[in-house]
Amino acid sequence: FGFKFKLSTQWTVGLEYGIRWTFTDYLDDVSTTYVEPTRIEGQYGPMAAAMADRSPVLHLENDPRGDDNRNDSYGILGLTITYKIFSNADQCAQF
């Protein structure tokens, strides 16, 4: 949803918020099933494999990193400021 306000004949300001559902549990990399670390290391290198599963560093080896019953979602908040360079009257006067 959003709102758009006309401040003058040339200026408008808009505010918009939206939520998106991903239908997966992998956006934040918090789930209960993961890609094998050797596969990640083979494709992207040892740093990617180390960063893919931070459980040993956080001492969560036997604790799942997330809840597999909930999919991820995210929100978007946007602010729009618009300045109209030409109006319809200005364009008609030129022709």
C-alpha positions in Angstrom: 0.0 0.0 0.0 1.1 3.6 -0.4 0.2 7.2 -0.5 1.0 10.0 -3.0 0.7 13.6 -2.1 0.7 16.5 -4.5 2.6 19.4 -2.9 2.3 21.8 -5.8 1.7 21.7 -9.6 5.3 20.4 -10.0 6.2 18.5 -6.8 4.8 15.2 -5.5 5.9 13.0 -2.6 5.0 9.3 -2.2 5.4 6.8 0.5 5.0 3.0 -0.2 5.3 -0.2 1.9 5.1 -3.7 0.5 5.7 -7.2 1.9 6.9 -10.1 -0.1 6.7 -13.8 0.7 9.4 -16.0 -0.7 7.8 -19.4 -0.2 11.2 -20.8 0.8 13.2 -20.8 4.0 16.6 -19.9 2.5 16.6 -16.2 2.2 18.2 -15.6 5.6 20.1 -19.0 5.5 18.3 -20.1 8.6 16.7 -23.5 8.0 17.1 -27.1 9.0 18.6 -28.5 5.8 21.7 -27.1 4.2 24.0 -27.7 1.2 27.0 -29.9 1.9 30.0 -27.8 2.9 32.3 -29.7 0.5 30.1 -28.8 -2.4 30.1 -25.1 -1.4 33.9 -25.2 -1.0 34.3 -26.9 -4.4 32.3 -24.2 -6.2 33.0 -21.0 -4.2 36.1 -21.7 -2.1 36.9 -22.3 1.6 35.7 -18.9 2.8 32.2 -19.5 1.4 32.0 -22.9 3.0 33.1 -21.4 6.4 30.5 -18.7 6.1 27.7 -20.9 5.0 27.4 -22.6 8.4 28.3 -20.5 11.4 27.0 -23.0 14.0 30.4 -24.2 15.3 31.5 -20.6 15.9 28.3 -19.8 17.7 28.4 -23.1 19.6 25.1 -24.4 18.2 26.3 -27.7 16.8 23.3 -29.8 18.0 20.8 -26.9 17.8 19.0 -26.2 14.5 19.7 -22.7 13.2 16.1 -22.0 12.4 12.5 -23.1 12.2 11.6 -25.2 9.1 7.9 -24.5 9.6 8.0 -20.9 8.6 8.9 -19.4 5.2 10.9 -16.2 4.8 9.4 -12.8 4.0 10.7 -9.3 3.7 9.4 -5.8 3.5 10.1 -2.8 1.3 9.7 0.8 2.3 10.1 3.5 -0.3 10.0 7.2 -0.5 9.5 8.9 -3.8 10.0 12.6 -4.6 9.0 13.7 -8.1 9.5 17.0 -9.9 7.5 17.6 -13.1 9.7 19.4 -15.6 6.9 20.1 -18.2 3.1 20.2 -17.7 0.7 19.4 -20.5 0.0 23.2 -21.0 3.8 23.8 -21.5 4.0 21.1 -24.1 1.0 22.3 -26.1 2.3 25.8 -26.1 5.5 24.7 -27.8 3.8 23.2 -30.8 
